[in-house]
Amino acid sequence: MQEKIAKELKDYYKEYYKDTLKLVDWEERINSRLEEETNIGKKVVDGIINVSNYDLNKKTILIVGAGTGAELFYIHKNYDVRIYAIENYDKAYNILVKKAELYNLNKENILHSSIENNGFETGQFDLIVCFSVLEHVQDVDQAIYEMNRCLKKGGLLYLNLPNYAYPEEFHYKITTFPLSIDNGFLCKIHLKMMGRYTPFINTINCLSRSKLDRIFVKYNIKFTRKDNINKYKVSDVIKSPKLILKYIYYILKIPRTQIVLISKDK
């Protein structure tokens, strides 16, 4: 079973990292995914705890857009929780189900659907984790509304996603014109000049902080930002002049990553 899952993971991420994104380090990234619970899931969970001081034990948790299960199975193996996942993409869902059998997680806890059209109860979860997913959902407003609906009073919703007002495309790992300004038009030209696959850009919700904040206000959702501002020094720019744009964004205190905590009043 474990060897079969490893092969499926390799095929899945080869298609994503090599064929779609054409990343130069695609082999290294695939190898990292073979132990993704430790290499990726732990970092995500540590990040949640660091910004929120949240105790996961004895909680009912939902992983939104669980992918192939990095956070899901790390939490399942290391904490005393009742954990659920939702994943819309067929290939990822199939891997999740096989890993659930391997790690003794009830397959009924993994829902094959989108968060916008989930079947969860109102106020079902103490913690909802949405890591690098909101930029990929079909309907951002509905996704946020549904996650907030499923959150218990006193619960926590953790959102982590790129800030597309920053001069970078985070999946392709390139410095480029901020996508939130023109919905990725100039970024696609940039990618075509590099000989890269561009249709993937059309699937991305180019969310800036202001765009996201307006949705929170629309639904009267209280939120706290813990955004990550990448730090650069003049010496960094001297060593690598291509960092000048990111250095300017650092001076302007414009973050690369959006980290949002949403909690409901008890």
MIDOSE-1310 file (N, C-alpha, C; in nm, 2 decimals, decimal comma, always signed):
residues 266
mqek	+0,08/-0,12/+0,00/+0,00/+0,00/+0,00/+0,09/+0,13/+0,00; +0,19/+0,13/+0,09/+0,27/+0,25/+0,10/+0,35/+0,28/-0,03; +0,40/+0,17/-0,10/+0,47/+0,19/-0,22/+0,38/+0,24/-0,33; +0,25/+0,19/-0,33/+0,16/+0,23/-0,43/+0,12/+0,38/-0,41
iake	+0,11/+0,42/-0,29/+0,08/+0,56/-0,26/+0,20/+0,65/-0,30; +0,32/+0,60/-0,27/+0,44/+0,68/-0,31/+0,44/+0,70/-0,46; +0,41/+0,60/-0,54/+0,41/+0,61/-0,68/+0,30/+0,71/-0,73; +0,19/+0,71/-0,67/+0,08/+0,80/-0,70/+0,12/+0,94/-0,67
lkdy	+0,18/+0,96/-0,56/+0,23/+1,09/-0,52/+0,33/+1,15/-0,62; +0,43/+1,06/-0,66/+0,53/+1,10/-0,76/+0,46/+1,14/-0,89; +0,37/+1,06/-0,94/+0,30/+1,09/-1,06/+0,22/+1,22/-1,05; +0,15/+1,24/-0,94/+0,06/+1,36/-0,91/+0,15/+1,48/-0,91
ykey	+0,26/+1,48/-0,84/+0,34/+1,60/-0,83/+0,43/+1,63/-0,95; +0,46/+1,52/-1,02/+0,54/+1,54/-1,14/+0,45/+1,62/-1,24; +0,33/+1,58/-1,25/+0,24/+1,65/-1,34/+0,23/+1,80/-1,30; +0,22/+1,83/-1,17/+0,21/+1,96/-1,12/+0,34/+2,04/-1,13
ykdt	+0,44/+1,99/-1,07/+0,57/+2,07/-1,06/+0,65/+2,07/-1,19; +0,65/+1,96/-1,26/+0,73/+1,95/-1,38/+0,65/+1,99/-1,51; +0,53/+1,93/-1,53/+0,46/+1,95/-1,65/+0,38/+2,08/-1,66; +0,32/+2,12/-1,54/+0,24/+2,24/-1,54/+0,33/+2,36/-1,51
lklv	+0,40/+2,36/-1,40/+0,47/+2,48/-1,35/+0,61/+2,49/-1,41; +0,66/+2,37/-1,46/+0,80/+2,37/-1,51/+0,90/+2,43/-1,42; +0,90/+2,38/-1,29/+1,00/+2,43/-1,20/+1,13/+2,36/-1,21; +1,24/+2,43/-1,20/+1,37/+2,36/-1,22/+1,40/+2,26/-1,11
dwee	+1,34/+2,28/-0,99/+1,37/+2,19/-0,88/+1,26/+2,09/-0,86; +1,19/+2,05/-0,97/+1,07/+1,97/-0,95/+1,10/+1,83/-0,89; +1,22/+1,78/-0,91/+1,25/+1,65/-0,85/+1,27/+1,66/-0,70; +1,33/+1,76/-0,66/+1,35/+1,79/-0,52/+1,22/+1,81/-0,45
rins	+1,13/+1,88/-0,51/+0,99/+1,90/-0,46/+0,91/+1,77/-0,45; +0,93/+1,69/-0,55/+0,86/+1,56/-0,54/+0,91/+1,47/-0,43; +1,04/+1,47/-0,41/+1,10/+1,39/-0,30/+1,05/+1,44/-0,16; +1,03/+1,57/-0,15/+0,98/+1,63/-0,03/+0,84/+1,58/+0,00
rlee	+0,76/+1,57/-0,10/+0,63/+1,53/-0,09/+0,61/+1,38/-0,04; +0,71/+1,30/-0,06/+0,70/+1,16/-0,02/+0,70/+1,15/+0,13; +0,75/+1,25/+0,20/+0,74/+1,26/+0,35/+0,67/+1,39/+0,38; +0,56/+1,42/+0,31/+0,50/+1,55/+0,32/+0,44/+1,59/+0,46
etni	+0,40/+1,49/+0,53/+0,35/+1,52/+0,67/+0,45/+1,59/+0,75; +0,58/+1,54/+0,75/+0,69/+1,59/+0,82/+0,74/+1,72/+0,76; +0,77/+1,71/+0,63/+0,84/+1,82/+0,55/+0,75/+1,94/+0,53; +0,62/+1,92/+0,52/+0,53/+2,03/+0,49/+0,42/+2,05/+0,60
gkkv	+0,35/+1,94/+0,64/+0,25/+1,95/+0,73/+0,29/+2,01/+0,87; +0,40/+1,96/+0,91/+0,45/+2,01/+1,04/+0,48/+2,16/+1,04; +0,53/+2,21/+0,93/+0,56/+2,36/+0,92/+0,43/+2,44/+0,92; +0,33/+2,38/+0,85/+0,20/+2,45/+0,85/+0,14/+2,46/+0,99
vdgi	+0,14/+2,34/+1,06/+0,08/+2,34/+1,20/+0,16/+2,42/+1,29; +0,30/+2,42/+1,28/+0,38/+2,51/+1,37/+0,35/+2,65/+1,35; +0,32/+2,69/+1,22/+0,29/+2,83/+1,19/+0,16/+2,87/+1,25; +0,06/+2,78/+1,25/-0,07/+2,81/+1,31/-0,05/+2,83/+1,46
invs	+0,02/+2,74/+1,52/+0,04/+2,76/+1,67/+0,12/+2,88/+1,70; +0,22/+2,92/+1,62/+0,30/+3,03/+1,65/+0,22/+3,16/+1,64; +0,13/+3,18/+1,55/+0,06/+3,30/+1,53/-0,07/+3,31/+1,62; -0,12/+3,19/+1,66/-0,25/+3,19/+1,74/-0,24/+3,14/+1,88
nydl	-0,13/+3,07/+1,91/-0,11/+3,00/+2,04/-0,23/+2,91/+2,07; -0,27/+2,84/+1,96/-0,39/+2,75/+1,97/-0,35/+2,61/+2,01; -0,43/+2,55/+2,10/-0,41/+2,41/+2,14/-0,50/+2,32/+2,06; -0,44/+2,24/+1,97/-0,52/+2,16/+1,88/-0,58/+2,04/+1,95
nkkt	-0,53/+1,99/+2,06/-0,58/+1,87/+2,12/-0,72/+1,88/+2,17; -0,79/+1,77/+2,16/-0,93/+1,76/+2,19/-1,03/+1,85/+2,11; -0,98/+1,88/+1,99/-1,06/+1,97/+1,90/-1,12/+1,89/+1,78; -1,22/+1,95/+1,72/-1,28/+1,90/+1,60/-1,23/+1,99/+1,49
iliv	-1,15/+1,93/+1,39/-1,08/+2,01/+1,30/-1,12/+1,98/+1,15; -1,12/+2,08/+1,07/-1,14/+2,06/+0,92/-1,03/+2,12/+0,85; -0,97/+2,04/+0,75/-0,87/+2,09/+0,66/-0,94/+2,11/+0,53; -0,94/+2,24/+0,48/-1,01/+2,27/+0,36/-0,91/+2,26/+0,24
gagt	-0,95/+2,20/+0,13/-0,86/+2,18/+0,02/-0,74/+2,10/+0,07; -0,76/+1,98/+0,12/-0,66/+1,90/+0,19/-0,55/+1,85/+0,09; -0,57/+1,86/-0,04/-0,46/+1,82/-0,13/-0,43/+1,67/-0,11; -0,31/+1,63/-0,09/-0,27/+1,49/-0,07/-0,25/+1,46/+0,08
gael	-0,28/+1,56/+0,17/-0,29/+1,53/+0,31/-0,17/+1,56/+0,40; -0,09/+1,66/+0,36/+0,03/+1,70/+0,44/-0,02/+1,74/+0,59; -0,10/+1,84/+0,60/-0,15/+1,89/+0,73/-0,24/+1,79/+0,79; -0,33/+1,73/+0,71/-0,43/+1,64/+0,76/-0,37/+1,52/+0,84
fyih	-0,28/+1,45/+0,78/-0,22/+1,33/+0,84/-0,12/+1,36/+0,95; -0,05/+1,48/+0,93/+0,04/+1,52/+1,04/-0,04/+1,54/+1,17; -0,15/+1,62/+1,16/-0,23/+1,64/+1,28/-0,29/+1,51/+1,33; -0,34/+1,43/+1,24/-0,40/+1,30/+1,28/-0,30/+1,21/+1,36
knyd	-0,18/+1,21/+1,32/-0,08/+1,12/+1,38/-0,02/+1,18/+1,51; -0,03/+1,31/+1,53/+0,04/+1,38/+1,64/-0,04/+1,45/+1,74; -0,17/+1,45/+1,72/-0,26/+1,52/+1,81/-0,39/+1,43/+1,84; -0,44/+1,46/+1,96/-0,57/+1,39/+2,00/-0,69/+1,47/+1,95
vriy	-0,73/+1,44/+1,83/-0,83/+1,53/+1,76/-0,93/+1,44/+1,69; -1,04/+1,50/+1,65/-1,14/+1,45/+1,56/-1,12/+1,53/+1,43; -1,07/+1,47/+1,32/-1,03/+1,55/+1,21/-1,10/+1,51/+1,08; -1,14/+1,61/+1,00/-1,21/+1,60/+0,88/-1,13/+1,67/+0,77
aien	-1,16/+1,63/+0,64/-1,10/+1,70/+0,53/-1,20/+1,71/+0,42; -1,18/+1,82/+0,33/-1,26/+1,83/+0,21/-1,17/+1,86/+0,10; -1,19/+1,79/-0,02/-1,10/+1,80/-0,13/-1,18/+1,78/-0,26; -1,18/+1,87/-0,35/-1,26/+1,86/-0,47/-1,19/+1,79/-0,59
ydka	-1,06/+1,79/-0,59/-0,99/+1,74/-0,71/-0,98/+1,59/-0,70; -1,03/+1,52/-0,80/-1,04/+1,37/-0,80/-0,91/+1,30/-0,77; -0,80/+1,34/-0,83/-0,67/+1,27/-0,81/-0,62/+1,28/-0,67; -0,64/+1,40/-0,62/-0,59/+1,43/-0,48/-0,68/+1,35/-0,38
ynil	-0,81/+1,36/-0,41/-0,91/+1,29/-0,32/-0,88/+1,14/-0,31; -0,85/+1,08/-0,43/-0,82/+0,93/-0,43/-0,69/+0,90/-0,35; -0,59/+0,99/-0,35/-0,48/+0,97/-0,27/-0,51/+0,98/-0,12; -0,59/+1,08/-0,09/-0,63/+1,10/+0,05/-0,70/+0,97/+0,11
vkka	-0,79/+0,91/+0,03/-0,86/+0,80/+0,08/-0,77/+0,68/+0,10; -0,67/+0,66/+0,01/-0,57/+0,55/+0,03/-0,48/+0,58/+0,15; -0,44/+0,71/+0,17/-0,36/+0,74/+0,29/-0,44/+0,72/+0,42; -0,57/+0,75/+0,41/-0,66/+0,74/+0,53/-0,66/+0,59/+0,57
elyn	-0,67/+0,50/+0,48/-0,67/+0,36/+0,51/-0,53/+0,32/+0,57; -0,42/+0,37/+0,51/-0,29/+0,34/+0,56/-0,27/+0,39/+0,71; -0,32/+0,51/+0,74/-0,30/+0,57/+0,87/-0,42/+0,56/+0,96; -0,51/+0,47/+0,93/-0,62/+0,44/+1,01/-0,71/+0,56/+1,05
lnke	-0,74/+0,64/+0,95/-0,84/+0,75/+0,96/-0,96/+0,71/+0,89; -1,08/+0,73/+0,95/-1,21/+0,70/+0,89/-1,22/+0,77/+0,76; -1,24/+0,69/+0,65/-1,26/+0,75/+0,52/-1,38/+0,84/+0,51; -1,48/+0,81/+0,59/-1,60/+0,90/+0,59/-1,58/+1,04/+0,63
nilh	-1,46/+1,06/+0,70/-1,43/+1,20/+0,74/-1,37/+1,28/+0,63; -1,35/+1,22/+0,51/-1,29/+1,29/+0,40/-1,40/+1,31/+0,29; -1,44/+1,44/+0,27/-1,55/+1,47/+0,18/-1,50/+1,51/+0,04; -1,56/+1,45/-0,06/-1,52/+1,47/-0,20/-1,61/+1,58/-0,25
ssie	-1,57/+1,71/-0,23/-1,66/+1,82/-0,27/-1,57/+1,95/-0,25; -1,64/+2,06/-0,29/-1,58/+2,19/-0,27/-1,63/+2,25/-0,14; -1,55/+2,34/-0,08/-1,60/+2,40/+0,04/-1,72/+2,48/+0,02; -1,74/+2,53/-0,10/-1,86/+2,61/-0,13/-1,99/+2,53/-0,12
nngf	-1,98/+2,40/-0,15/-2,10/+2,31/-0,15/-2,08/+2,20/-0,06; -2,03/+2,22/+0,06/-2,01/+2,12/+0,16/-2,14/+2,08/+0,23; -2,13/+1,96/+0,30/-2,25/+1,91/+0,38/-2,23/+1,92/+0,53; -2,13/+2,00/+0,57/-2,11/+2,01/+0,71/-2,21/+2,09/+0,79
etgq	-2,23/+2,06/+0,92/-2,32/+2,13/+1,00/-2,27/+2,27/+1,04; -2,36/+2,36/+1,06/-2,33/+2,49/+1,12/-2,27/+2,48/+1,25; -2,15/+2,54/+1,27/-2,09/+2,54/+1,40/-2,03/+2,40/+1,44; -1,98/+2,33/+1,34/-1,93/+2,19/+1,36/-1,79/+2,19/+1,41
fdli	-1,70/+2,29/+1,37/-1,56/+2,28/+1,39/-1,50/+2,38/+1,49; -1,41/+2,33/+1,57/-1,33/+2,42/+1,66/-1,22/+2,50/+1,58; -1,16/+2,42/+1,48/-1,05/+2,48/+1,40/-1,07/+2,45/+1,26; -1,06/+2,55/+1,17/-1,07/+2,52/+1,03/-0,94/+2,58/+0,97
vcfs	-0,87/+2,50/+0,89/-0,74/+2,53/+0,83/-0,76/+2,54/+0,68; -0,72/+2,66/+0,62/-0,73/+2,68/+0,48/-0,60/+2,74/+0,44; -0,50/+2,65/+0,40/-0,37/+2,69/+0,37/-0,34/+2,68/+0,22; -0,31/+2,79/+0,16/-0,28/+2,80/+0,01/-0,39/+2,74/-0,07
vleh	-0,52/+2,77/-0,04/-0,63/+2,71/-0,11/-0,73/+2,82/-0,15; -0,75/+2,93/-0,08/-0,85/+3,03/-0,11/-0,82/+3,09/-0,25; -0,70/+3,09/-0,29/-0,67/+3,15/-0,43/-0,71/+3,05/-0,54; -0,76/+2,93/-0,50/-0,79/+2,83/-0,60/-0,94/+2,80/-0,61
vqdv	-1,02/+2,84/-0,51/-1,16/+2,81/-0,50/-1,24/+2,87/-0,62; -1,35/+2,82/-0,65/-1,44/+2,87/-0,76/-1,50/+3,00/-0,72; -1,55/+3,01/-0,59/-1,62/+3,13/-0,55/-1,57/+3,17/-0,41; -1,48/+3,28/-0,41/-1,42/+3,32/-0,28/-1,52/+3,36/-0,18
dqai	-1,61/+3,44/-0,22/-1,71/+3,49/-0,12/-1,79/+3,37/-0,05; -1,83/+3,28/-0,14/-1,91/+3,16/-0,08/-1,82/+3,08/+0,00; -1,69/+3,06/-0,03/-1,60/+2,98/+0,04/-1,58/+3,04/+0,18; -1,56/+3,17/+0,19/-1,54/+3,23/+0,32/-1,67/+3,23/+0,40
yemn	-1,78/+3,25/+0,34/-1,91/+3,24/+0,41/-1,93/+3,10/+0,47; -1,90/+3,00/+0,39/-1,92/+2,86/+0,44/-1,82/+2,82/+0,55; -1,70/+2,86/+0,54/-1,60/+2,83/+0,64/-1,65/+2,90/+0,77; -1,69/+3,02/+0,76/-1,73/+3,10/+0,88/-1,86/+3,03/+0,94
rclk	-1,95/+2,98/+0,86/-2,07/+2,92/+0,90/-2,04/+2,79/+0,98; -1,94/+2,71/+0,93/-1,91/+2,58/+0,99/-1,83/+2,60/+1,12; -1,78/+2,72/+1,15/-1,70/+2,74/+1,27/-1,78/+2,76/+1,39; -1,74/+2,69/+1,50/-1,81/+2,70/+1,63/-1,78/+2,84/+1,69
kggl	-1,87/+2,88/+1,78/-1,85/+3,00/+1,86/-1,73/+2,97/+1,95; -1,63/+3,06/+1,94/-1,51/+3,04/+2,02/-1,41/+2,97/+1,94; -1,44/+2,93/+1,81/-1,35/+2,85/+1,73/-1,26/+2,95/+1,65; -1,17/+2,88/+1,57/-1,07/+2,96/+1,50/-1,06/+2,91/+1,35
lyln	-1,06/+3,01/+1,26/-1,04/+2,99/+1,12/-0,91/+3,05/+1,08; -0,82/+2,96/+1,03/-0,68/+3,00/+0,99/-0,67/+3,01/+0,84; -0,65/+3,13/+0,78/-0,63/+3,14/+0,64/-0,49/+3,18/+0,61; -0,43/+3,11/+0,51/-0,29/+3,15/+0,47/-0,29/+3,14/+0,32
lpny	-0,26/+3,26/+0,25/-0,26/+3,26/+0,11/-0,17/+3,37/+0,06; -0,13/+3,37/-0,07/-0,04/+3,48/-0,12/-0,11/+3,61/-0,12; -0,03/+3,72/-0,11/-0,08/+3,85/-0,13/-0,05/+3,89/-0,28; -0,15/+3,89/-0,36/-0,12/+3,91/-0,50/-0,11/+4,06/-0,54
aype	-0,09/+4,15/-0,44/-0,04/+4,28/-0,46/+0,11/+4,28/-0,45; +0,17/+4,17/-0,42/+0,31/+4,15/-0,41/+0,37/+4,11/-0,55; +0,49/+4,16/-0,58/+0,54/+4,13/-0,72/+0,60/+3,99/-0,74; +0,51/+3,89/-0,72/+0,56/+3,75/-0,73/+0,44/+3,66/-0,77
efhy	+0,47/+3,56/-0,85/+0,37/+3,46/-0,87/+0,42/+3,34/-0,79; +0,35/+3,29/-0,69/+0,40/+3,21/-0,59/+0,41/+3,06/-0,63; +0,33/+3,02/-0,73/+0,33/+2,88/-0,77/+0,45/+2,86/-0,87; +0,46/+2,96/-0,96/+0,57/+2,95/-1,06/+0,71/+3,00/-1,01
kitt	+0,71/+3,06/-0,89/+0,83/+3,10/-0,82/+0,90/+3,21/-0,91; +0,83/+3,31/-0,96/+0,89/+3,41/-1,03/+0,86/+3,55/-0,98; +0,95/+3,64/-0,99/+0,92/+3,78/-0,97/+0,85/+3,84/-1,09; +0,74/+3,91/-1,07/+0,66/+3,95/-1,19/+0,57/+4,07/-1,15
fpls	+0,49/+4,12/-1,24/+0,40/+4,23/-1,21/+0,29/+4,18/-1,12; +0,25/+4,25/-1,02/+0,15/+4,21/-0,92/+0,02/+4,17/-0,99; -0,02/+4,04/-0,97/-0,14/+3,99/-1,04/-0,27/+4,05/-1,00; -0,28/+4,11/-0,88/-0,41/+4,17/-0,84/-0,44/+4,29/-0,92
idng	-0,34/+4,36/-0,98/-0,37/+4,48/-1,06/-0,44/+4,45/-1,19; -0,39/+4,34/-1,26/-0,45/+4,32/-1,40/-0,49/+4,17/-1,41; -0,52/+4,10/-1,30/-0,56/+3,96/-1,30/-0,46/+3,87/-1,38; -0,34/+3,91/-1,37/-0,23/+3,82/-1,43/-0,20/+3,83/-1,57
flck	-0,26/+3,94/-1,64/-0,23/+3,96/-1,78/-0,08/+3,97/-1,82; -0,02/+4,06/-1,75/+0,13/+4,08/-1,77/+0,21/+3,96/-1,73; +0,16/+3,89/-1,62/+0,23/+3,78/-1,57/+0,23/+3,67/-1,68; +0,12/+3,65/-1,75/+0,11/+3,55/-1,86/+0,20/+3,58/-1,97
ihlk	+0,21/+3,71/-2,01/+0,31/+3,75/-2,11/+0,45/+3,71/-2,07; +0,48/+3,74/-1,94/+0,61/+3,71/-1,88/+0,64/+3,56/-1,89; +0,54/+3,48/-1,85/+0,56/+3,33/-1,86/+0,58/+3,28/-2,00; +0,50/+3,34/-2,09/+0,51/+3,30/-2,23/+0,65/+3,33/-2,29
mmgr	+0,71/+3,44/-2,25/+0,84/+3,47/-2,29/+0,95/+3,38/-2,23; +0,91/+3,31/-2,12/+1,00/+3,22/-2,05/+0,97/+3,07/-2,10; +0,87/+3,06/-2,19/+0,84/+2,93/-2,24/+0,76/+2,84/-2,14; +0,69/+2,91/-2,05/+0,62/+2,83/-1,95/+0,47/+2,82/-1,98
ytpf	+0,40/+2,72/-1,91/+0,26/+2,70/-1,93/+0,18/+2,81/-1,86; +0,09/+2,87/-1,94/+0,02/+2,99/-1,88/-0,13/+2,97/-1,84; -0,20/+2,87/-1,89/-0,34/+2,86/-1,86/-0,37/+2,85/-1,71; -0,27/+2,79/-1,63/-0,29/+2,78/-1,49/-0,32/+2,91/-1,42
inti	-0,26/+3,02/-1,48/-0,29/+3,16/-1,42/-0,44/+3,19/-1,42; -0,51/+3,14/-1,52/-0,65/+3,17/-1,53/-0,73/+3,11/-1,42; -0,68/+3,01/-1,35/-0,75/+2,94/-1,24/-0,73/+3,01/-1,10; -0,64/+3,11/-1,10/-0,60/+3,17/-0,97/-0,69/+3,30/-0,94
ncls	-0,74/+3,30/-0,82/-0,80/+3,42/-0,76/-0,69/+3,52/-0,71; -0,68/+3,63/-0,78/-0,56/+3,72/-0,75/-0,60/+3,81/-0,64; -0,60/+3,76/-0,52/-0,65/+3,83/-0,40/-0,54/+3,92/-0,34; -0,57/+4,04/-0,33/-0,49/+4,13/-0,25/-0,55/+4,14/-0,11
rskl	-0,48/+4,21/-0,02/-0,54/+4,23/+0,12/-0,67/+4,31/+0,11; -0,67/+4,41/+0,03/-0,79/+4,50/+0,03/-0,91/+4,42/-0,03; -0,89/+4,33/-0,13/-1,00/+4,25/-0,19/-1,05/+4,16/-0,08; -0,96/+4,10/-0,01/-1,01/+4,00/+0,09/-1,08/+4,07/+0,21
drif	-1,03/+4,18/+0,25/-1,09/+4,26/+0,36/-1,23/+4,30/+0,33; -1,26/+4,33/+0,20/-1,39/+4,37/+0,17/-1,49/+4,26/+0,18; -1,45/+4,14/+0,16/-1,53/+4,02/+0,18/-1,56/+4,00/+0,33; -1,46/+4,02/+0,41/-1,49/+4,01/+0,55/-1,59/+4,11/+0,60
vkyn	-1,57/+4,23/+0,56/-1,66/+4,34/+0,59/-1,80/+4,31/+0,54; -1,82/+4,26/+0,42/-1,94/+4,22/+0,36/-2,02/+4,13/+0,45; -1,95/+4,03/+0,51/-2,02/+3,93/+0,59/-2,01/+3,95/+0,74; -1,96/+4,08/+0,77/-1,95/+4,12/+0,91/-1,86/+4,02/+0,99
ikft	-1,75/+3,98/+0,93/-1,66/+3,88/+1,00/-1,55/+3,95/+1,06; -1,53/+3,93/+1,19/-1,42/+3,99/+1,27/-1,29/+3,91/+1,24; -1,18/+3,98/+1,21/-1,06/+3,92/+1,17/-0,94/+3,99/+1,22; -0,83/+3,91/+1,23/-0,70/+3,97/+1,28/-0,60/+3,93/+1,17
rkdn	-0,52/+4,02/+1,13/-0,41/+3,99/+1,03/-0,28/+3,97/+1,10; -0,21/+3,86/+1,06/-0,08/+3,83/+1,10/+0,02/+3,82/+0,98; +0,00/+3,90/+0,89/+0,06/+3,89/+0,76/+0,21/+3,89/+0,77; +0,27/+3,81/+0,68/+0,42/+3,79/+0,68/+0,49/+3,88/+0,58
inky	+0,57/+3,97/+0,64/+0,64/+4,07/+0,56/+0,79/+4,01/+0,55; +0,82/+3,98/+0,43/+0,96/+3,93/+0,41/+1,06/+4,04/+0,43; +1,17/+4,01/+0,50/+1,27/+4,11/+0,54/+1,39/+4,10/+0,44; +1,43/+4,22/+0,40/+1,55/+4,23/+0,31/+1,64/+4,34/+0,36
kvsd	+1,76/+4,33/+0,34/+1,86/+4,43/+0,38/+1,93/+4,48/+0,25; +1,99/+4,60/+0,27/+2,06/+4,66/+0,16/+2,17/+4,57/+0,11; +2,23/+4,50/+0,20/+2,34/+4,40/+0,16/+2,28/+4,29/+0,07; +2,16/+4,25/+0,09/+2,09/+4,15/+0,01/+2,08/+4,20/-0,13
viks	+2,05/+4,33/-0,15/+2,03/+4,38/-0,28/+2,16/+4,40/-0,35; +2,27/+4,44/-0,28/+2,40/+4,45/-0,33/+2,45/+4,31/-0,39; +2,42/+4,21/-0,31/+2,46/+4,07/-0,36/+2,38/+4,03/-0,48; +2,25/+4,06/-0,48/+2,16/+4,02/-0,58/+2,07/+4,14/-0,62
pkli	+2,11/+4,22/-0,72/+2,03/+4,34/-0,76/+1,88/+4,31/-0,80; +1,85/+4,19/-0,84/+1,72/+4,15/-0,88/+1,62/+4,16/-0,76; +1,67/+4,17/-0,64/+1,59/+4,18/-0,52/+1,54/+4,32/-0,49; +1,58/+4,42/-0,57/+1,55/+4,56/-0,55/+1,40/+4,58/-0,53
lkyi	+1,32/+4,52/-0,62/+1,18/+4,54/-0,61/+1,12/+4,49/-0,48; +1,16/+4,37/-0,44/+1,11/+4,31/-0,32/+1,16/+4,39/-0,19; +1,28/+4,45/-0,21/+1,33/+4,54/-0,10/+1,24/+4,66/-0,08; +1,20/+4,72/-0,20/+1,11/+4,83/-0,19/+0,98/+4,80/-0,12
yyil	+0,93/+4,68/-0,16/+0,80/+4,63/-0,09/+0,82/+4,61/+0,06; +0,94/+4,57/+0,10/+0,97/+4,55/+0,24/+0,97/+4,69/+0,31; +1,03/+4,79/+0,25/+1,03/+4,92/+0,30/+0,89/+4,98/+0,31; +0,81/+4,95/+0,22/+0,67/+4,99/+0,22/+0,58/+4,91/+0,31
kipr	+0,64/+4,80/+0,37/+0,57/+4,71/+0,46/+0,45/+4,64/+0,39; +0,47/+4,60/+0,27/+0,37/+4,53/+0,19/+0,41/+4,38/+0,20; +0,32/+4,30/+0,26/+0,36/+4,16/+0,29/+0,35/+4,07/+0,17; +0,43/+3,96/+0,17/+0,43/+3,86/+0,06/+0,31/+3,77/+0,08
tqiv	+0,29/+3,73/+0,21/+0,19/+3,63/+0,25/+0,08/+3,69/+0,34; -0,04/+3,65/+0,31/-0,16/+3,69/+0,39/-0,18/+3,58/+0,50; -0,18/+3,62/+0,62/-0,22/+3,52/+0,73/-0,33/+3,59/+0,81; -0,45/+3,53/+0,81/-0,57/+3,59/+0,87/-0,63/+3,49/+0,97
lisk	-0,65/+3,54/+1,09/-0,72/+3,46/+1,20/-0,86/+3,51/+1,21; -0,96/+3,43/+1,21/-1,10/+3,46/+1,23/-1,15/+3,38/+1,34; -1,21/+3,45/+1,44/-1,27/+3,38/+1,55/-1,41/+3,43/+1,58; -1,49/+3,34/+1,62/-1,63/+3,38/+1,65/-1,64/+3,41/+1,80
dk	-1,72/+3,51/+1,84/-1,74/+3,54/+1,98/-1,82/+3,43/+2,04; -1,79/+3,39/+2,17/-1,86/+3,29/+2,24/-2,00/+3,34/+2,28
